[in-house]
Amino acid sequence: MVRRIDVTGAGGLRLAAWEFADPPKADPPGGDLRETDGHGSARTPGVLLLHGLMGRASHWASTARWLSERHRAVALDQRGHGQSDKPVGGEYTREAYVDDAAAALEQLGLGPAVVIGHAMGALTAWQLAAKRPELVRGLIICDMRASALGAASQREWENWYKAWPLPFATLADVRKWFGEDDPWVERRNPARGEFYAEVMHECPDGWRPVFSPELMLRSREAWVYDAHWEELAQVRCPTLVVRGLDGELGRAESQEMVRVLPRGAYAEVADAGHLVHYDQPEAWRTAIEPFLDGLRDPWGLDDSPEPQE
């Protein structure tokens, strides 16, 4: 089952949230892991999934389906992405993205939830946890750096967008270019091709992205020039930092992020690049499931997972 739920984001923006599986069973495999709301009533633990720049909620479909065995897992199309609103003159600030995520948690009744974010979505997740700690009881950061990337990085992205051979004639052409021909691809990567095929739609002249590259650059501009260590240090809930061994987050920086986090833990996924959960979905599950299993107490009274060396 795929179910869409409309959410009203910051400034009244319409956002699309998605559930990709049937509601969790009352007695899930491995025992009843339902939590209580503090008054003895059972509630299914909530998970909010936040994609990265250019992504969409459907990139989390595989993760959301196995999460739904024990959780209520909802993935959000963030502003400017997927089937959410994309106003040309809208706000694409860090504050807007964070407020959207908070609104989703509140309107969907998920909080306090585990928030899982990839790349830009991970930054949104930890900024949310720092700003609204009552809404986030656990956090998973997937392949997102805390350091500033700077002006050179932004110029590289501008030039990269200009290199896209738009429009693509077919989805097969999309898969081939992003999986093989893109100058940023070091070796053939079919998963990357599939990832970008997922964010294309058919137009009268061919296949184009569902997002505006100009809006993506505006979204990126809101965080690329700044470091985000201070906000990371303000996150009080248990947090798992996950990196792909061939991803953008290096081991030294990821270990420093774990050190800065008051309750940080570390995991890495072999044979994975930046798109960790898409490259290696089974290894991704193996990396994060023990952390999720340790978050049994929704009120933060359990022991946090110990950092792994």
Order of alpha helices (4+ residues) and beta strands (2+ residues): beta-beta-beta-beta-beta-alpha-beta-alpha-beta-alpha-beta-alpha-alpha-alpha-beta-beta-alpha-alpha-beta-alpha-beta-alpha-alpha
